[in-house]
Amino acid sequence: MFQATDEQMLASVRDRIRQLHEYAPDSIGDRMGYQLISCTGGGREYFFQCRTFDWMRNAPGTLHGGMCATVVDQAMGFVAYCIKPGEGIAPTVQMQVEYHRPLIPGKEVLVRVQVVSAGKTLMHLSSQAYQADQPDAICLSATGLYFYKPMKMEP
């Protein structure tokens, strides 16, 4: 897999968040203001915090299902880009989301991401999202498969 310390992975993921702002300013992922809170377990577990907004709601007033999927996909994507050495892309090739409780627009969200496995080109990740004010109640869980391809990134 990868041989990096928690501190190295913390720095790498934080740099990737900064790069998102540089490469895709005002994109959905950038606007959600992801912050990496911690990295533990030898770079296998990550905790993020992000914002949601009222414009992300559906008719019943909860966070739209597609926006919920974006919350976990973006967090897992930050990790996928960082667990492989060197520059490259790591798009989502498969994702499954399970909705347990609604997320409420306008509230902070906590996202936990775990690295399940990382091979030469495929990375399998899992995640759970919680309202920050209710960190014991899972709102959604997801698994994602990401494909790594080395290539030069241009802003």
Disulfide bonds with the S-S distance in Angstrom:
none
